[in-house]
Amino acid sequence: MQTSNTIRLIFSFAEIIEHLLSFMTLHPGNIRSPRTPAGAVSSKQPAPLYLREGDVIELRIDGLGMQKQYMDREL
């Protein structure tokens, strides 16, 4: 539903990490995925599109790899 690139982020990764470190401790393996610069799905018209059970989320970083997550029902 969204495709973008980190070059379009409002804040750099250094700024994001600096902000996070001001209120939490980061450990090796922690992941923070900022929203895509393309915008939020909640602003879609005529109705917002939210993740549902069965949806697949893929995060890809060139030269590093891909992460795939599957939405399950809320417990």
PDB file of N, CA, C, O and CB in Angstrom:
ATOM      1  N   MET A   1       0.810  -1.193   0.000  1.00  0.00           N
ATOM      2  CA  MET A   1       0.000   0.000   0.000  1.00  0.00           C
ATOM      3  C   MET A   1       0.849   1.251   0.000  1.00  0.00           C
ATOM      4  O   MET A   1       0.402   2.313  -0.435  1.00  0.00           O
ATOM      5  CB  MET A   1      -0.919   0.001   1.181  1.00  0.00           C
ATOM      6  N   GLN A   2       2.092   1.129   0.495  1.00  0.00           N
ATOM      7  CA  GLN A   2       2.986   2.279   0.506  1.00  0.00           C
ATOM      8  C   GLN A   2       4.353   1.846   0.002  1.00  0.00           C
ATOM      9  O   GLN A   2       4.832   0.759   0.323  1.00  0.00           O
ATOM     10  CB  GLN A   2       3.089   2.894   1.926  1.00  0.00           C
ATOM     11  N   THR A   3       4.964   2.695  -0.778  1.00  0.00           N
ATOM     12  CA  THR A   3       6.323   2.478  -1.239  1.00  0.00           C
ATOM     13  C   THR A   3       7.037   3.811  -1.186  1.00  0.00           C
ATOM     14  O   THR A   3       6.537   4.813  -1.699  1.00  0.00           O
ATOM     15  CB  THR A   3       6.358   1.868  -2.675  1.00  0.00           C
ATOM     16  N   SER A   4       8.205   3.825  -0.568  1.00  0.00           N
ATOM     17  CA  SER A   4       8.958   5.064  -0.495  1.00  0.00           C
ATOM     18  C   SER A   4      10.414   4.728  -0.257  1.00  0.00           C
ATOM     19  O   SER A   4      10.810   3.566  -0.358  1.00  0.00           O
ATOM     20  CB  SER A   4       8.413   5.993   0.616  1.00  0.00           C
ATOM     21  N   ASN A   5      11.216   5.735   0.059  1.00  0.00           N
ATOM     22  CA  ASN A   5      12.632   5.552   0.255  1.00  0.00           C
ATOM     23  C   ASN A   5      13.080   6.425   1.416  1.00  0.00           C
ATOM     24  O   ASN A   5      12.494   7.477   1.670  1.00  0.00           O
ATOM     25  CB  ASN A   5      13.416   5.883  -1.030  1.00  0.00           C
ATOM     26  N   THR A   6      14.121   5.991   2.122  1.00  0.00           N
ATOM     27  CA  THR A   6      14.590   6.722   3.295  1.00  0.00           C
ATOM     28  C   THR A   6      15.116   8.109   2.951  1.00  0.00           C
ATOM     29  O   THR A   6      15.194   8.968   3.829  1.00  0.00           O
ATOM     30  CB  THR A   6      15.668   5.934   3.992  1.00  0.00           C
ATOM     31  N   ILE A   7      15.469   8.341   1.719  1.00  0.00           N
ATOM     32  CA  ILE A   7      15.945   9.677   1.334  1.00  0.00           C
ATOM     33  C   ILE A   7      14.844  10.723   1.497  1.00  0.00           C
ATOM     34  O   ILE A   7      15.130  11.919   1.567  1.00  0.00           O
ATOM     35  CB  ILE A   7      16.449   9.669  -0.120  1.00  0.00           C
ATOM     36  N   ARG A   8      13.585  10.278   1.559  1.00  0.00           N
ATOM     37  CA  ARG A   8      12.457  11.203   1.683  1.00  0.00           C
ATOM     38  C   ARG A   8      12.004  11.403   3.127  1.00  0.00           C
ATOM     39  O   ARG A   8      11.010  12.090   3.362  1.00  0.00           O
ATOM     40  CB  ARG A   8      11.297  10.705   0.860  1.00  0.00           C
ATOM     41  N   LEU A   9      12.703  10.821   4.096  1.00  0.00           N
ATOM     42  CA  LEU A   9      12.340  11.004   5.503  1.00  0.00           C
ATOM     43  C   LEU A   9      12.507  12.460   5.925  1.00  0.00           C
ATOM     44  O   LEU A   9      13.413  13.145   5.453  1.00  0.00           O
ATOM     45  CB  LEU A   9      13.192  10.096   6.399  1.00  0.00           C
ATOM     46  N   ILE A  10      11.644  12.927   6.805  1.00  0.00           N
ATOM     47  CA  ILE A  10      11.743  14.288   7.329  1.00  0.00           C
ATOM     48  C   ILE A  10      12.948  14.406   8.259  1.00  0.00           C
ATOM     49  O   ILE A  10      13.690  15.386   8.193  1.00  0.00           O
ATOM     50  CB  ILE A  10      10.445  14.684   8.073  1.00  0.00           C
ATOM     51  N   PHE A  11      13.146  13.410   9.126  1.00  0.00           N
ATOM     52  CA  PHE A  11      14.271  13.392  10.057  1.00  0.00           C
ATOM     53  C   PHE A  11      15.251  12.308   9.627  1.00  0.00           C
ATOM     54  O   PHE A  11      14.835  11.245   9.164  1.00  0.00           O
ATOM     55  CB  PHE A  11      13.787  13.155  11.519  1.00  0.00           C
ATOM     56  N   SER A  12      16.538  12.565   9.774  1.00  0.00           N
ATOM     57  CA  SER A  12      17.559  11.569   9.444  1.00  0.00           C
ATOM     58  C   SER A  12      17.535  10.451  10.491  1.00  0.00           C
ATOM     59  O   SER A  12      16.960  10.601  11.570  1.00  0.00           O
ATOM     60  CB  SER A  12      18.976  12.225   9.370  1.00  0.00           C
ATOM     61  N   PHE A  13      18.170   9.332  10.149  1.00  0.00           N
ATOM     62  CA  PHE A  13      18.224   8.248  11.124  1.00  0.00           C
ATOM     63  C   PHE A  13      18.982   8.681  12.367  1.00  0.00           C
ATOM     64  O   PHE A  13      18.630   8.275  13.475  1.00  0.00           O
ATOM     65  CB  PHE A  13      18.876   7.006  10.513  1.00  0.00           C
ATOM     66  N   ALA A  14      20.022   9.501  12.203  1.00  0.00           N
ATOM     67  CA  ALA A  14      20.769   9.997  13.370  1.00  0.00           C
ATOM     68  C   ALA A  14      19.860  10.805  14.290  1.00  0.00           C
ATOM     69  O   ALA A  14      19.939  10.674  15.511  1.00  0.00           O
ATOM     70  CB  ALA A  14      21.967  10.860  12.921  1.00  0.00           C
ATOM     71  N   GLU A  15      19.000  11.638  13.711  1.00  0.00           N
ATOM     72  CA  GLU A  15      18.067  12.422  14.532  1.00  0.00           C
ATOM     73  C   GLU A  15      17.040  11.532  15.217  1.00  0.00           C
ATOM     74  O   GLU A  15      16.679  11.774  16.369  1.00  0.00           O
ATOM     75  CB  GLU A  15      17.353  13.467  13.675  1.00  0.00           C
ATOM     76  N   ILE A  16      16.570  10.514  14.525  1.00  0.00           N
ATOM     77  CA  ILE A  16      15.597   9.581  15.115  1.00  0.00           C
ATOM     78  C   ILE A  16      16.227   8.835  16.286  1.00  0.00           C
ATOM     79  O   ILE A  16      15.615   8.707  17.346  1.00  0.00           O
ATOM     80  CB  ILE A  16      15.084   8.575  14.051  1.00  0.00           C
ATOM     81  N   ILE A  17      17.463   8.337  16.092  1.00  0.00           N
ATOM     82  CA  ILE A  17      18.158   7.613  17.163  1.00  0.00           C
ATOM     83  C   ILE A  17      18.426   8.541  18.345  1.00  0.00           C
ATOM     84  O   ILE A  17      18.238   8.146  19.495  1.00  0.00           O
ATOM     85  CB  ILE A  17      19.487   7.013  16.644  1.00  0.00           C
ATOM     86  N   GLU A  18      18.859   9.762  18.074  1.00  0.00           N
ATOM     87  CA  GLU A  18      19.114  10.729  19.151  1.00  0.00           C
ATOM     88  C   GLU A  18      17.846  10.974  19.968  1.00  0.00           C
ATOM     89  O   GLU A  18      17.893  11.024  21.197  1.00  0.00           O
ATOM     90  CB  GLU A  18      19.639  12.064  18.569  1.00  0.00           C
ATOM     91  N   HIS A  19      16.720  11.127  19.286  1.00  0.00           N
ATOM     92  CA  HIS A  19      15.447  11.339  19.980  1.00  0.00           C
ATOM     93  C   HIS A  19      15.083  10.124  20.836  1.00  0.00           C
ATOM     94  O   HIS A  19      14.709  10.274  21.999  1.00  0.00           O
ATOM     95  CB  HIS A  19      14.323  11.629  18.966  1.00  0.00           C
ATOM     96  N   LEU A  20      15.190   8.932  20.268  1.00  0.00           N
ATOM     97  CA  LEU A  20      14.862   7.720  21.026  1.00  0.00           C
ATOM     98  C   LEU A  20      15.744   7.590  22.267  1.00  0.00           C
ATOM     99  O   LEU A  20      15.261   7.220  23.338  1.00  0.00           O
ATOM    100  CB  LEU A  20      15.018   6.475  20.139  1.00  0.00           C
ATOM    101  N   LEU A  21      17.025   7.893  22.125  1.00  0.00           N
ATOM    102  CA  LEU A  21      17.949   7.767  23.254  1.00  0.00           C
ATOM    103  C   LEU A  21      17.672   8.773  24.358  1.00  0.00           C
ATOM    104  O   LEU A  21      18.175   8.621  25.471  1.00  0.00           O
ATOM    105  CB  LEU A  21      19.366   7.928  22.778  1.00  0.00           C
ATOM    106  N   SER A  22      16.884   9.793  24.068  1.00  0.00           N
ATOM    107  CA  SER A  22      16.564  10.774  25.108  1.00  0.00           C
ATOM    108  C   SER A  22      15.553  10.235  26.118  1.00  0.00           C
ATOM    109  O   SER A  22      15.389  10.817  27.191  1.00  0.00           O
ATOM    110  CB  SER A  22      16.025  12.048  24.474  1.00  0.00           C
ATOM    111  N   PHE A  23      14.869   9.130  25.793  1.00  0.00           N
ATOM    112  CA  PHE A  23      13.884   8.583  26.738  1.00  0.00           C
ATOM    113  C   PHE A  23      13.901   7.057  26.854  1.00  0.00           C
ATOM    114  O   PHE A  23      13.082   6.496  27.581  1.00  0.00           O
ATOM    115  CB  PHE A  23      12.513   9.021  26.330  1.00  0.00           C
ATOM    116  N   MET A  24      14.806   6.378  26.160  1.00  0.00           N
ATOM    117  CA  MET A  24      14.861   4.921  26.290  1.00  0.00           C
ATOM    118  C   MET A  24      16.266   4.420  25.982  1.00  0.00           C
ATOM    119  O   MET A  24      17.080   5.127  25.388  1.00  0.00           O
ATOM    120  CB  MET A  24      13.834   4.249  25.354  1.00  0.00           C
ATOM    121  N   THR A  25      16.531   3.188  26.398  1.00  0.00           N
ATOM    122  CA  THR A  25      17.797   2.533  26.104  1.00  0.00           C
ATOM    123  C   THR A  25      17.589   1.596  24.921  1.00  0.00           C
ATOM    124  O   THR A  25      16.657   0.792  24.911  1.00  0.00           O
ATOM    125  CB  THR A  25      18.336   1.758  27.348  1.00  0.00           C
ATOM    126  N   LEU A  26      18.454   1.704  23.935  1.00  0.00           N
ATOM    127  CA  LEU A  26      18.388   0.805  22.788  1.00  0.00           C
ATOM    128  C   LEU A  26      19.394  -0.319  22.982  1.00  0.00           C
ATOM    129  O   LEU A  26      20.503  -0.093  23.466  1.00  0.00           O
ATOM    130  CB  LEU A  26      18.660   1.568  21.461  1.00  0.00           C
ATOM    131  N   HIS A  27      19.009  -1.511  22.610  1.00  0.00           N
ATOM    132  CA  HIS A  27      19.854  -2.691  22.741  1.00  0.00           C
ATOM    133  C   HIS A  27      20.084  -3.298  21.367  1.00  0.00           C
ATOM    134  O   HIS A  27      19.271  -3.102  20.464  1.00  0.00           O
ATOM    135  CB  HIS A  27      19.220  -3.728  23.700  1.00  0.00           C
ATOM    136  N   PRO A  28      21.188  -4.039  21.192  1.00  0.00           N
ATOM    137  CA  PRO A  28      21.419  -4.705  19.903  1.00  0.00           C
ATOM    138  C   PRO A  28      20.196  -5.538  19.512  1.00  0.00           C
ATOM    139  O   PRO A  28      19.668  -6.303  20.319  1.00  0.00           O
ATOM    140  CB  PRO A  28      22.686  -5.604  19.969  1.00  0.00           C
ATOM    141  N   GLY A  29      19.768  -5.382  18.296  1.00  0.00           N
ATOM    142  CA  GLY A  29      18.601  -6.123  17.809  1.00  0.00           C
ATOM    143  C   GLY A  29      17.303  -5.345  17.876  1.00  0.00           C
ATOM    144  O   GLY A  29      16.317  -5.743  17.256  1.00  0.00           O
ATOM    145  N   ASN A  30      17.277  -4.222  18.629  1.00  0.00           N
ATOM    146  CA  ASN A  30      16.073  -3.380  18.652  1.00  0.00           C
ATOM    147  C   ASN A  30      15.792  -2.866  17.251  1.00  0.00           C
ATOM    148  O   ASN A  30      16.712  -2.523  16.507  1.00  0.00           O
ATOM    149  CB  ASN A  30      16.236  -2.193  19.646  1.00  0.00           C
ATOM    150  N   ILE A  31      14.527  -2.817  16.900  1.00  0.00           N
ATOM    151  CA  ILE A  31      14.120  -2.325  15.590  1.00  0.00           C
ATOM    152  C   ILE A  31      13.140  -1.181  15.779  1.00  0.00           C
ATOM    153  O   ILE A  31      12.196  -1.282  16.563  1.00  0.00           O
ATOM    154  CB  ILE A  31      13.491  -3.457  14.734  1.00  0.00           C
ATOM    155  N   ARG A  32      13.367  -0.106  15.064  1.00  0.00           N
ATOM    156  CA  ARG A  32      12.418   1.014  15.043  1.00  0.00           C
ATOM    157  C   ARG A  32      12.156   1.335  13.587  1.00  0.00           C
ATOM    158  O   ARG A  32      13.061   1.757  12.868  1.00  0.00           O
ATOM    159  CB  ARG A  32      12.968   2.279  15.824  1.00  0.00           C
ATOM    160  N   SER A  33      10.937   1.140  13.153  1.00  0.00           N
ATOM    161  CA  SER A  33      10.562   1.399  11.771  1.00  0.00           C
ATOM    162  C   SER A  33       9.760   2.690  11.696  1.00  0.00           C
ATOM    163  O   SER A  33       8.593   2.718  12.086  1.00  0.00           O
ATOM    164  CB  SER A  33       9.754   0.218  11.186  1.00  0.00           C
ATOM    165  N   PRO A  34      10.376   3.760  11.198  1.00  0.00           N
ATOM    166  CA  PRO A  34       9.611   5.001  11.060  1.00  0.00           C
ATOM    167  C   PRO A  34       8.558   4.851   9.968  1.00  0.00           C
ATOM    168  O   PRO A  34       8.688   4.004   9.083  1.00  0.00           O
ATOM    169  CB  PRO A  34      10.548   6.188  10.744  1.00  0.00           C
ATOM    170  N   ARG A  35       7.535   5.662  10.033  1.00  0.00           N
ATOM    171  CA  ARG A  35       6.517   5.611   8.986  1.00  0.00           C
ATOM    172  C   ARG A  35       7.122   5.993   7.645  1.00  0.00           C
ATOM    173  O   ARG A  35       8.142   6.680   7.582  1.00  0.00           O
ATOM    174  CB  ARG A  35       5.339   6.540   9.326  1.00  0.00           C
ATOM    175  N   THR A  36       6.492   5.548   6.589  1.00  0.00           N
ATOM    176  CA  THR A  36       6.993   5.910   5.271  1.00  0.00           C
ATOM    177  C   THR A  36       6.686   7.372   4.988  1.00  0.00           C
ATOM    178  O   THR A  36       5.649   7.886   5.406  1.00  0.00           O
ATOM    179  CB  THR A  36       6.381   5.008   4.183  1.00  0.00           C
ATOM    180  N   PRO A  37       7.585   8.038   4.281  1.00  0.00           N
ATOM    181  CA  PRO A  37       7.347   9.433   3.932  1.00  0.00           C
ATOM    182  C   PRO A  37       6.118   9.601   3.026  1.00  0.00           C
ATOM    183  O   PRO A  37       5.572  10.698   2.911  1.00  0.00           O
ATOM    184  CB  PRO A  37       8.578  10.010   3.249  1.00  0.00           C
ATOM    185  N   ALA A  38       5.695   8.516   2.392  1.00  0.00           N
ATOM    186  CA  ALA A  38       4.566   8.607   1.460  1.00  0.00           C
ATOM    187  C   ALA A  38       3.257   8.963   2.164  1.00  0.00           C
ATOM    188  O   ALA A  38       2.297   9.373   1.510  1.00  0.00           O
ATOM    189  CB  ALA A  38       4.402   7.292   0.714  1.00  0.00           C
ATOM    190  N   GLY A  39       3.208   8.813   3.480  1.00  0.00           N
ATOM    191  CA  GLY A  39       1.998   9.197   4.208  1.00  0.00           C
ATOM    192  C   GLY A  39       1.345   8.029   4.912  1.00  0.00           C
ATOM    193  O   GLY A  39       1.747   6.876   4.754  1.00  0.00           O
ATOM    194  N   ALA A  40       0.348   8.345   5.677  1.00  0.00           N
ATOM    195  CA  ALA A  40      -0.348   7.337   6.474  1.00  0.00           C
ATOM    196  C   ALA A  40      -1.531   6.763   5.720  1.00  0.00           C
ATOM    197  O   ALA A  40      -2.213   7.464   4.972  1.00  0.00           O
ATOM    198  CB  ALA A  40      -0.813   7.929   7.796  1.00  0.00           C
ATOM    199  N   VAL A  41      -1.759   5.499   5.925  1.00  0.00           N
ATOM    200  CA  VAL A  41      -2.889   4.833   5.286  1.00  0.00           C
ATOM    201  C   VAL A  41      -4.211   5.352   5.838  1.00  0.00           C
ATOM    202  O   VAL A  41      -5.245   5.250   5.176  1.00  0.00           O
ATOM    203  CB  VAL A  41      -2.795   3.319   5.480  1.00  0.00           C
ATOM    204  N   SER A  42      -4.182   5.906   7.046  1.00  0.00           N
ATOM    205  CA  SER A  42      -5.421   6.406   7.647  1.00  0.00           C
ATOM    206  C   SER A  42      -6.001   7.598   6.898  1.00  0.00           C
ATOM    207  O   SER A  42      -7.166   7.948   7.087  1.00  0.00           O
ATOM    208  CB  SER A  42      -5.176   6.790   9.085  1.00  0.00           C
ATOM    209  N   SER A  43      -5.189   8.220   6.047  1.00  0.00           N
ATOM    210  CA  SER A  43      -5.683   9.370   5.289  1.00  0.00           C
ATOM    211  C   SER A  43      -6.270   8.979   3.933  1.00  0.00           C
ATOM    212  O   SER A  43      -6.692   9.848   3.170  1.00  0.00           O
ATOM    213  CB  SER A  43      -4.566  10.365   5.085  1.00  0.00           C
ATOM    214  N   LYS A  44      -6.302   7.679   3.628  1.00  0.00           N
ATOM    215  CA  LYS A  44      -6.839   7.219   2.348  1.00  0.00           C
ATOM    216  C   LYS A  44      -8.326   7.520   2.252  1.00  0.00           C
ATOM    217  O   LYS A  44      -9.054   7.439   3.242  1.00  0.00           O
ATOM    218  CB  LYS A  44      -6.590   5.716   2.167  1.00  0.00           C
ATOM    219  N   GLN A  45      -8.760   7.861   1.074  1.00  0.00           N
ATOM    220  CA  GLN A  45     -10.182   8.153   0.833  1.00  0.00           C
ATOM    221  C   GLN A  45     -10.734   7.144  -0.162  1.00  0.00           C
ATOM    222  O   GLN A  45     -10.001   6.762  -1.074  1.00  0.00           O
ATOM    223  CB  GLN A  45     -10.381   9.610   0.303  1.00  0.00           C
ATOM    224  N   PRO A  46     -11.935   6.702  -0.054  1.00  0.00           N
ATOM    225  CA  PRO A  46     -12.995   7.254   0.766  1.00  0.00           C
ATOM    226  C   PRO A  46     -12.972   6.752   2.212  1.00  0.00           C
ATOM    227  O   PRO A  46     -13.678   7.307   3.055  1.00  0.00           O
ATOM    228  CB  PRO A  46     -14.314   6.936   0.146  1.00  0.00           C
ATOM    229  N   ALA A  47     -12.187   5.723   2.524  1.00  0.00           N
ATOM    230  CA  ALA A  47     -12.155   5.206   3.897  1.00  0.00           C
ATOM    231  C   ALA A  47     -10.724   4.785   4.231  1.00  0.00           C
ATOM    232  O   ALA A  47      -9.991   4.349   3.343  1.00  0.00           O
ATOM    233  CB  ALA A  47     -13.147   4.002   4.075  1.00  0.00           C
ATOM    234  N   PRO A  48     -10.316   4.908   5.499  1.00  0.00           N
ATOM    235  CA  PRO A  48      -8.977   4.472   5.912  1.00  0.00           C
ATOM    236  C   PRO A  48      -8.797   2.973   5.693  1.00  0.00           C
ATOM    237  O   PRO A  48      -9.751   2.200   5.787  1.00  0.00           O
ATOM    238  CB  PRO A  48      -8.729   4.822   7.389  1.00  0.00           C
ATOM    239  N   LEU A  49      -7.568   2.578   5.401  1.00  0.00           N
ATOM    240  CA  LEU A  49      -7.237   1.167   5.236  1.00  0.00           C
ATOM    241  C   LEU A  49      -6.273   0.775   6.347  1.00  0.00           C
ATOM    242  O   LEU A  49      -5.126   1.223   6.361  1.00  0.00           O
ATOM    243  CB  LEU A  49      -6.617   0.884   3.825  1.00  0.00           C
ATOM    244  N   TYR A  50      -6.724  -0.044   7.264  1.00  0.00           N
ATOM    245  CA  TYR A  50      -5.884  -0.483   8.367  1.00  0.00           C
ATOM    246  C   TYR A  50      -5.493  -1.932   8.161  1.00  0.00           C
ATOM    247  O   TYR A  50      -6.145  -2.659   7.410  1.00  0.00           O
ATOM    248  CB  TYR A  50      -6.602  -0.301   9.714  1.00  0.00           C
ATOM    249  N   LEU A  51      -4.415  -2.358   8.835  1.00  0.00           N
ATOM    250  CA  LEU A  51      -3.986  -3.747   8.739  1.00  0.00           C
ATOM    251  C   LEU A  51      -5.065  -4.665   9.283  1.00  0.00           C
ATOM    252  O   LEU A  51      -5.736  -4.360  10.269  1.00  0.00           O
ATOM    253  CB  LEU A  51      -2.667  -3.963   9.495  1.00  0.00           C
ATOM    254  N   ARG A  52      -5.213  -5.808   8.603  1.00  0.00           N
ATOM    255  CA  ARG A  52      -6.210  -6.800   9.018  1.00  0.00           C
ATOM    256  C   ARG A  52      -5.541  -8.160   9.106  1.00  0.00           C
ATOM    257  O   ARG A  52      -4.449  -8.359   8.575  1.00  0.00           O
ATOM    258  CB  ARG A  52      -7.415  -6.841   8.029  1.00  0.00           C
ATOM    259  N   GLU A  53      -6.186  -9.076   9.765  1.00  0.00           N
ATOM    260  CA  GLU A  53      -5.692 -10.441   9.854  1.00  0.00           C
ATOM    261  C   GLU A  53      -5.447 -10.983   8.450  1.00  0.00           C
ATOM    262  O   GLU A  53      -6.294 -10.855   7.565  1.00  0.00           O
ATOM    263  CB  GLU A  53      -6.690 -11.341  10.625  1.00  0.00           C
ATOM    264  N   GLY A  54      -4.284 -11.584   8.262  1.00  0.00           N
ATOM    265  CA  GLY A  54      -3.929 -12.145   6.962  1.00  0.00           C
ATOM    266  C   GLY A  54      -3.070 -11.223   6.105  1.00  0.00           C
ATOM    267  O   GLY A  54      -2.476 -11.676   5.127  1.00  0.00           O
ATOM    268  N   ASP A  55      -2.991  -9.925   6.454  1.00  0.00           N
ATOM    269  CA  ASP A  55      -2.145  -9.003   5.704  1.00  0.00           C
ATOM    270  C   ASP A  55      -0.676  -9.345   5.932  1.00  0.00           C
ATOM    271  O   ASP A  55      -0.313  -9.890   6.975  1.00  0.00           O
ATOM    272  CB  ASP A  55      -2.433  -7.539   6.113  1.00  0.00           C
ATOM    273  N   VAL A  56       0.158  -9.026   4.961  1.00  0.00           N
ATOM    274  CA  VAL A  56       1.601  -9.264   5.042  1.00  0.00           C
ATOM    275  C   VAL A  56       2.312  -7.922   4.959  1.00  0.00           C
ATOM    276  O   VAL A  56       2.012  -7.101   4.092  1.00  0.00           O
ATOM    277  CB  VAL A  56       2.087 -10.228   3.906  1.00  0.00           C
ATOM    278  N   ILE A  57       3.261  -7.707   5.872  1.00  0.00           N
ATOM    279  CA  ILE A  57       4.044  -6.476   5.899  1.00  0.00           C
ATOM    280  C   ILE A  57       5.475  -6.845   5.534  1.00  0.00           C
ATOM    281  O   ILE A  57       6.075  -7.719   6.161  1.00  0.00           O
ATOM    282  CB  ILE A  57       3.971  -5.765   7.307  1.00  0.00           C
ATOM    283  N   GLU A  58       6.022  -6.180   4.519  1.00  0.00           N
ATOM    284  CA  GLU A  58       7.400  -6.418   4.111  1.00  0.00           C
ATOM    285  C   GLU A  58       8.205  -5.134   4.253  1.00  0.00           C
ATOM    286  O   GLU A  58       7.780  -4.066   3.813  1.00  0.00           O
ATOM    287  CB  GLU A  58       7.462  -6.941   2.659  1.00  0.00           C
ATOM    288  N   LEU A  59       9.370  -5.254   4.872  1.00  0.00           N
ATOM    289  CA  LEU A  59      10.289  -4.144   5.021  1.00  0.00           C
ATOM    290  C   LEU A  59      11.584  -4.575   4.347  1.00  0.00           C
ATOM    291  O   LEU A  59      12.165  -5.596   4.715  1.00  0.00           O
ATOM    292  CB  LEU A  59      10.510  -3.754   6.541  1.00  0.00           C
ATOM    293  N   ARG A  60      12.036  -3.816   3.374  1.00  0.00           N
ATOM    294  CA  ARG A  60      13.212  -4.199   2.602  1.00  0.00           C
ATOM    295  C   ARG A  60      14.251  -3.087   2.667  1.00  0.00           C
ATOM    296  O   ARG A  60      13.929  -1.912   2.496  1.00  0.00           O
ATOM    297  CB  ARG A  60      12.832  -4.507   1.135  1.00  0.00           C
ATOM    298  N   ILE A  61      15.502  -3.472   2.916  1.00  0.00           N
ATOM    299  CA  ILE A  61      16.613  -2.529   2.911  1.00  0.00           C
ATOM    300  C   ILE A  61      17.635  -3.042   1.908  1.00  0.00           C
ATOM    301  O   ILE A  61      18.195  -4.125   2.079  1.00  0.00           O
ATOM    302  CB  ILE A  61      17.244  -2.361   4.346  1.00  0.00           C
ATOM    303  N   ASP A  62      17.876  -2.255   0.855  1.00  0.00           N
ATOM    304  CA  ASP A  62      18.821  -2.658  -0.181  1.00  0.00           C
ATOM    305  C   ASP A  62      20.172  -2.979   0.429  1.00  0.00           C
ATOM    306  O   ASP A  62      20.684  -2.220   1.252  1.00  0.00           O
ATOM    307  CB  ASP A  62      18.964  -1.564  -1.240  1.00  0.00           C
ATOM    308  N   GLY A  63      20.746  -4.098   0.029  1.00  0.00           N
ATOM    309  CA  GLY A  63      22.052  -4.506   0.512  1.00  0.00           C
ATOM    310  C   GLY A  63      22.045  -5.149   1.882  1.00  0.00           C
ATOM    311  O   GLY A  63      23.077  -5.646   2.335  1.00  0.00           O
ATOM    312  N   LEU A  64      20.900  -5.150   2.554  1.00  0.00           N
ATOM    313  CA  LEU A  64      20.816  -5.733   3.897  1.00  0.00           C
ATOM    314  C   LEU A  64      19.869  -6.926   3.937  1.00  0.00           C
ATOM    315  O   LEU A  64      20.221  -7.978   4.471  1.00  0.00           O
ATOM    316  CB  LEU A  64      20.359  -4.680   4.901  1.00  0.00           C
ATOM    317  N   GLY A  65      18.683  -6.775   3.382  1.00  0.00           N
ATOM    318  CA  GLY A  65      17.757  -7.893   3.376  1.00  0.00           C
ATOM    319  C   GLY A  65      16.314  -7.452   3.501  1.00  0.00           C
ATOM    320  O   GLY A  65      15.991  -6.273   3.353  1.00  0.00           O
ATOM    321  N   MET A  66      15.440  -8.429   3.780  1.00  0.00           N
ATOM    322  CA  MET A  66      14.017  -8.176   3.869  1.00  0.00           C
ATOM    323  C   MET A  66      13.459  -8.815   5.136  1.00  0.00           C
ATOM    324  O   MET A  66      13.910  -9.878   5.564  1.00  0.00           O
ATOM    325  CB  MET A  66      13.290  -8.708   2.621  1.00  0.00           C
ATOM    326  N   GLN A  67      12.486  -8.159   5.717  1.00  0.00           N
ATOM    327  CA  GLN A  67      11.782  -8.678   6.884  1.00  0.00           C
ATOM    328  C   GLN A  67      10.318  -8.811   6.493  1.00  0.00           C
ATOM    329  O   GLN A  67       9.743  -7.885   5.921  1.00  0.00           O
ATOM    330  CB  GLN A  67      11.964  -7.746   8.146  1.00  0.00           C
ATOM    331  N   LYS A  68       9.715  -9.948   6.794  1.00  0.00           N
ATOM    332  CA  LYS A  68       8.312 -10.161   6.451  1.00  0.00           C
ATOM    333  C   LYS A  68       7.558 -10.542   7.721  1.00  0.00           C
ATOM    334  O   LYS A  68       7.973 -11.430   8.465  1.00  0.00           O
ATOM    335  CB  LYS A  68       8.156 -11.266   5.351  1.00  0.00           C
ATOM    336  N   GLN A  69       6.441  -9.851   7.953  1.00  0.00           N
ATOM    337  CA  GLN A  69       5.604 -10.137   9.117  1.00  0.00           C
ATOM    338  C   GLN A  69       4.175 -10.379   8.647  1.00  0.00           C
ATOM    339  O   GLN A  69       3.719  -9.787   7.670  1.00  0.00           O
ATOM    340  CB  GLN A  69       5.658  -8.970  10.151  1.00  0.00           C
ATOM    341  N   TYR A  70       3.485 -11.253   9.355  1.00  0.00           N
ATOM    342  CA  TYR A  70       2.112 -11.591   9.012  1.00  0.00           C
ATOM    343  C   TYR A  70       1.184 -11.122  10.129  1.00  0.00           C
ATOM    344  O   TYR A  70       1.428 -11.394  11.305  1.00  0.00           O
ATOM    345  CB  TYR A  70       1.959 -13.114   8.771  1.00  0.00           C
ATOM    346  N   MET A  71       0.150 -10.436   9.761  1.00  0.00           N
ATOM    347  CA  MET A  71      -0.816  -9.962  10.761  1.00  0.00           C
ATOM    348  C   MET A  71      -1.669 -11.128  11.229  1.00  0.00           C
ATOM    349  O   MET A  71      -2.208 -11.888  10.425  1.00  0.00           O
ATOM    350  CB  MET A  71      -1.712  -8.831  10.183  1.00  0.00           C
ATOM    351  N   ASP A  72      -1.780 -11.251  12.523  1.00  0.00           N
ATOM    352  CA  ASP A  72      -2.604 -12.280  13.165  1.00  0.00           C
ATOM    353  C   ASP A  72      -3.735 -11.570  13.874  1.00  0.00           C
ATOM    354  O   ASP A  72      -3.715 -10.348  14.017  1.00  0.00           O
ATOM    355  CB  ASP A  72      -1.770 -13.166  14.167  1.00  0.00           C
ATOM    356  N   ARG A  73      -4.698 -12.311  14.307  1.00  0.00           N
ATOM    357  CA  ARG A  73      -5.791 -11.669  15.028  1.00  0.00           C
ATOM    358  C   ARG A  73      -5.297 -11.167  16.380  1.00  0.00           C
ATOM    359  O   ARG A  73      -4.375 -11.737  16.964  1.00  0.00           O
ATOM    360  CB  ARG A  73      -6.974 -12.643  15.211  1.00  0.00           C
ATOM    361  N   GLU A  74      -5.908 -10.112  16.867  1.00  0.00           N
ATOM    362  CA  GLU A  74      -5.521  -9.551  18.156  1.00  0.00           C
ATOM    363  C   GLU A  74      -5.990 -10.483  19.260  1.00  0.00           C
ATOM    364  O   GLU A  74      -7.115 -10.980  19.235  1.00  0.00           O
ATOM    365  CB  GLU A  74      -6.109  -8.128  18.349  1.00  0.00           C
ATOM    366  N   LEU A  75      -5.111 -10.714  20.232  1.00  0.00           N
ATOM    367  CA  LEU A  75      -5.475 -11.602  21.348  1.00  0.00           C
ATOM    368  C   LEU A  75      -6.142 -10.860  22.456  1.00  0.00           C
ATOM    369  O   LEU A  75      -6.509 -11.459  23.467  1.00  0.00           O
ATOM    370  CB  LEU A  75      -4.264 -12.309  21.884  1.00  0.00           C
TER     371      LEU A  75
END
